[in-house]
């Protein structure tokens, strides 16, 4: 495998290039990362390939390194910022006059993973769209105001974490009410985008390339059944959301009683435990909202892997789920979802 140095020629087909670019973004070397993408562009590598096969693929590796506890959150954030800088430099060198339509691209309210949709925005610009990129965590009312002001032909909404699905549903419903069709994307919409249709999206795409192709063919799609419910929650969902602070606080007290060693936790450990308890409640609420226990079991599987990488024993996650379950004995659907999660954990 090639070991690249600043004087080495870049070969886009050499797998060592990905490792080289990963080292650059991991070191926060914006100048080096920009130099790589601009050099590749000068070598007539298509910008779409640079975006997808280098920048996007490297960002996936960054996420994997964080999940494996090999990189800190700070390093992951710095790497993302460096990749965004490289993408911006690439975009300024590949301007194309719009000849299709106008599209608004945004992350749903509470969703902060913006680099994937930023890549989508640049891919669509290259395909001739006029793009309004609104960035991360766009509140629904602000999104609708923008639609009324600009009149786009489509909205692309990204949701990477399933806890944001109720807000995604509100945004999709508002867009449809404004007469603008929605294409959804992001792993938060579930395997093969299974939750996107339930929430009323007109289309779903697994990634930027699929979204570009979908928007280039027969858009807008035929109108969907207008009888898509604007709210899917029930009394159990409402209870969990309204009592979220109590569920977390009571759960923390129960954990402290069960594990006296928690009294010696430093502030970082307490904050981390609080955050984990919040995730349990939030993923439970999302599963109840869509009546999809898989949302919670997928969360349980992922969290178990992340905690094991951080040398946190599986019983800790089991205890977290159990102390929430103990507070919801009058809510059978919530109990069923939590039991499904607990079943994924080895006693």
C-alpha positions in Angstrom: 0.0 0.0 0.0 1.3 3.5 -0.9 2.4 5.7 1.9 1.6 9.2 0.7 3.8 12.1 1.5 3.2 15.8 0.4 5.4 15.2 -2.6 3.7 11.9 -3.7 1.5 11.8 -6.7 -2.1 11.1 -5.8 -3.7 8.0 -7.3 -7.5 8.0 -6.8 -7.6 4.2 -7.3 -5.0 3.4 -4.7 -6.7 2.3 -1.4 -3.9 4.0 0.5 -5.4 7.4 -0.5 -8.3 6.8 1.9 -6.0 6.2 4.8 -4.0 9.3 3.9 -7.1 11.4 3.8 -8.3 9.9 7.1 -5.0 10.9 8.7 -5.3 14.4 7.4 -8.9 15.0 8.7 -8.0 13.2 11.9 -5.2 15.7 12.5 -7.4 18.6 11.6 -5.1 19.4 8.6 -7.5 21.6 6.5 -4.8 22.7 4.1 -3.7 19.1 3.5 -7.3 17.9 3.0 -8.1 20.7 0.6 -4.9 20.1 -1.3 -5.9 16.4 -1.8 -9.4 17.1 -3.2 -8.2 20.0 -5.4 -5.3 18.0 -6.8 -7.6 15.1 -7.6 -10.0 17.5 -9.4 -7.1 18.9 -11.4 -6.3 15.3 -12.4 -9.8 15.1 -13.9 -11.3 12.9 -11.2 -15.0 13.5 -11.3 -16.1 15.7 -8.3 -18.9 13.3 -7.6 -16.4 10.5 -7.1 -14.3 12.6 -4.8 -17.4 13.5 -2.7 -18.7 10.0 -2.4 -15.7 7.7 -2.6 -13.3 9.8 -0.6 -15.1 12.4 1.6 -18.2 10.4 2.4 -16.4 7.1 2.8 -13.8 8.7 5.1 -16.6 10.3 7.2 -18.1 6.8 7.7 -14.7 5.6 9.0 -14.6 8.6 11.4 -17.9 7.5 12.9 -16.7 3.9 13.2 -13.5 5.0 15.0 -15.6 7.0 17.5 -18.0 4.1 18.1 -15.0 1.8 18.7 -13.6 4.3 21.3 -10.5 4.9 19.2 -11.3 8.6 18.6 -12.7 11.1 21.1 -15.8 13.1 20.4 -13.5 16.2 20.0 -11.4 14.5 17.4 -14.5 13.3 15.5 -15.9 16.8 15.5 -12.5 18.3 14.3 -12.3 15.6 11.5 -15.9 16.5 10.4 -15.1 20.2 10.3 -12.0 19.4 8.2 -14.0 17.3 5.8 -16.5 20.0 5.5 -13.8 22.5 4.6 -12.5 20.1 1.9 -16.0 19.7 0.5 -16.5 23.5 0.4 -13.2 23.9 -1.4 -14.3 21.3 -4.0 -17.7 22.9 -4.4 -16.2 26.4 -5.2 -14.3 24.8 -8.1 -17.3 23.0 -9.6 -20.0 25.6 -10.1 -22.7 24.6 -12.6 -25.5 26.8 -13.8 -28.9 25.4 -12.6 -31.2 24.0 -15.3 -33.5 21.7 -13.3 -35.6 23.0 -10.4 -35.2 24.3 -6.9 -34.8 22.1 -3.9 -34.6 22.8 -0.2 -32.3 20.5 1.9 -32.3 20.4 5.6 -31.8 18.3 8.7 -34.9 17.8 10.8 -35.2 19.7 14.1 -32.8 18.2 16.6 -30.6 16.5 13.9 -27.1 17.8 13.9 -25.3 15.4 11.5 -25.1 17.8 8.5 -22.2 16.6 6.5 -24.2 13.8 4.6 -26.8 16.3 3.5 -24.1 18.9 2.6 -22.7 16.3 0.3 -26.2 15.7 -1.1 -26.5 19.4 -1.7 -23.3 19.5 -3.7 -24.2 16.4 -5.7 -27.5 18.0 -6.6 -25.8 21.2 -7.6 -23.6 19.2 -10.0 -26.8 17.7 -11.4 -28.2 21.1 -12.2 -30.4 21.9 -9.2 -30.7 25.2 -7.5 -30.1 24.2 -3.9 -31.1 26.0 -0.7 -29.0 24.2 2.0 -30.5 25.1 5.4 -28.0 23.0 7.5 -28.5 21.1 10.7 -31.5 21.2 13.1 -34.1 23.3 11.2 -37.2 23.9 13.2 -40.4 23.0 11.4 -42.0 26.4 11.4 -38.8 28.0 10.0 -38.7 25.4 7.3 -42.3 26.1 6.2 -41.7 29.8 6.2 -38.7 29.2 3.8 -40.9 27.1 1.5 -43.5 29.8 1.3 -40.8 32.4 0.5 -39.0 30.4 -2.1 -41.5 27.9 -3.6 -39.1 24.9 -4.2 -40.0 21.9 -6.3 -38.9 19.5 -3.6 -37.6 19.2 0.0 -34.9 16.7 1.0 -35.1 15.9 4.7 -32.4 14.1 6.6 -32.8 12.1 9.9 -29.9 10.1 11.1 -31.2 9.2 14.6 -34.6 7.6 15.1 -35.4 9.7 18.2 -36.0 12.6 15.7 -38.7 10.8 13.8 -41.7 12.5 15.5 -40.2 15.8 14.5 -39.5 14.5 11.0 -43.1 13.5 10.8 -44.2 17.0 11.7 -41.9 18.5 9.1 -43.0 16.1 6.4 -46.7 16.8 7.2 -46.0 20.6 7.1 -44.2 20.3 3.7 -47.0 18.3 2.2 -49.5 20.8 3.5 -47.5 23.5 1.7 -47.7 21.5 -1.5 -44.1 20.5 -1.7 -43.2 16.9 -2.1 -40.6 15.4 0.2 -37.7 12.9 -0.3 -36.4 11.5 2.9 -33.0 10.1 3.7 -30.8 9.0 6.6 -30.5 5.8 8.6 -32.9 7.3 11.2 -35.7 6.3 8.8 -34.9 2.7 9.4 -33.8 -0.3 7.2 -34.6 0.5 3.6 -36.3 3.7 4.8 -39.3 1.7 6.1 -40.4 4.5 8.4 -40.3 7.2 5.7 -43.5 6.0 4.0 -45.3 5.7 7.3 -44.5 9.3 8.1 -45.8 10.5 4.7 -42.6 11.1 2.7 -43.1 10.9 -1.1 -39.8 9.1 -1.7 -36.8 7.8 0.1 -33.2 7.4 -0.9 -30.4 5.4 0.8 -27.7 7.9 -0.1 -26.8 10.9 -2.1 -26.3 9.1 -5.4 -29.7 7.4 -5.1 -31.3 10.7 -4.2 -29.8 12.4 -7.3 -31.1 9.6 -9.5 -34.6 9.6 -7.9 -35.0 13.4 -8.3 -33.8 13.2 -11.9 -36.5 10.7 -12.9 -40.2 11.4 -12.9 -40.2 14.1 -10.2 -42.5 15.0 -8.6 -44.0 11.6 -7.9 -47.7 10.9 -8.1 -49.6 12.5 -5.1 -49.7 10.3 -2.0 -52.9 9.4 -0.2 -53.7 12.6 1.7 -55.0 10.6 4.7 -51.6 10.3 6.3 -52.0 11.0 10.0 -50.4 14.1 11.2 -49.8 12.5 14.6 -49.1 8.9 15.4 -48.6 8.9 19.1 -51.0 7.6 21.7 -51.4 8.0 25.5 -48.4 5.9 26.2 -46.2 7.9 23.9 -47.5 11.1 25.4 -46.9 9.9 29.0 -43.3 9.0 28.2 -42.6 12.3 26.5 -44.3 14.4 29.2 -42.6 12.5 32.1 -39.2 12.3 30.5 -37.4 14.3 33.3 -39.1 12.2 36.0 -38.3 8.9 34.3 -34.6 9.9 34.1 -34.4 11.4 37.6 -36.1 8.4 39.2 -34.1 6.0 37.2 -30.9 7.7 38.3 -31.9 7.4 41.9 -32.7 3.7 41.5 -29.3 3.1 39.9 -27.6 4.9 42.8 -29.4 2.8 45.3 -28.6 -0.4 43.4 -25.0 0.5 42.8 -23.5 2.4 45.7 -20.3 2.8 43.8 -22.0 5.4 41.7 -21.6 7.8 44.6 -17.9 8.0 43.7 -18.6 8.9 40.1 -17.0 12.1 38.9 -19.0 14.8 37.0 -18.1 13.3 33.6 -19.3 9.8 34.6 -22.6 11.2 36.0 -23.2 13.3 32.9 -22.5 10.2 30.7 -24.9 8.1 32.7 -27.6 10.8 32.5 -27.1 11.0 28.8 -27.5 7.3 28.4 -30.7 7.3 30.5 -32.0 10.0 28.3 -31.3 7.9 25.2 -33.2 5.0 26.7 -36.3 7.2 27.2 -36.0 8.9 23.8 -35.7 5.7 21.8 -38.5 4.2 23.7 -40.7 7.2 22.8 -39.8 6.9 19.2 -40.6 3.2 19.1 -44.0 4.0 20.7 -44.7 6.8 18.3 -44.3 4.6 15.2 -45.3 1.3 16.9 -42.0 -0.1 15.8 -40.1 -2.1 18.5 -37.2 -2.5 16.1 -36.3 1.1 16.7 -35.6 0.3 20.3 -33.9 -3.1 19.7 -31.6 -1.5 17.1 -30.7 1.1 19.7 -30.1 -1.6 22.3 -27.8 -3.5 19.9 -25.8 -0.4 18.9 -25.5 0.9 22.5 -24.3 -2.4 23.7 -21.5 -2.4 21.1 -20.5 1.1 22.0 -20.5 0.5 25.7 -18.5 -2.7 25.3 -15.9 -0.7 23.3 -15.7 1.6 26.3 -15.4 -1.4 28.7 -18.8 -0.8 30.3 -20.2 -4.2 31.2 -23.6 -5.3 29.6 -25.3 -5.5 33.0 -25.1 -1.7 33.2 -27.3 -1.3 30.1 -29.7 -3.9 31.4 -30.0 -2.0 34.7 -30.7 1.2 32.8 -33.5 -0.4 30.8 -34.9 -2.1 33.9 -35.2 1.1 36.1 -37.2 2.7 33.3 -39.3 -0.4 33.0 -40.1 -0.4 36.7 -41.7 3.0 36.3 -44.0 2.0 33.5 -45.8 -1.0 34.9 -49.2 0.5 33.8 -48.2 0.9 30.2 -48.3 -2.5 28.3 -46.9 -1.3 25.0 -43.9 0.4 26.7 -43.3 -2.7 28.7 -43.4 -4.8 25.5 -40.8 -2.5 23.8 -38.5 -2.5 26.9 -38.8 -6.3 27.2 -37.8 -6.6 23.5 -34.7 -4.5 24.3 -33.9 -6.5 27.4 -34.2 -9.8 25.4 -31.2 -8.6 23.4 -29.0 -8.5 26.5 -27.4 -11.6 27.9 -28.4 -12.0 31.6 
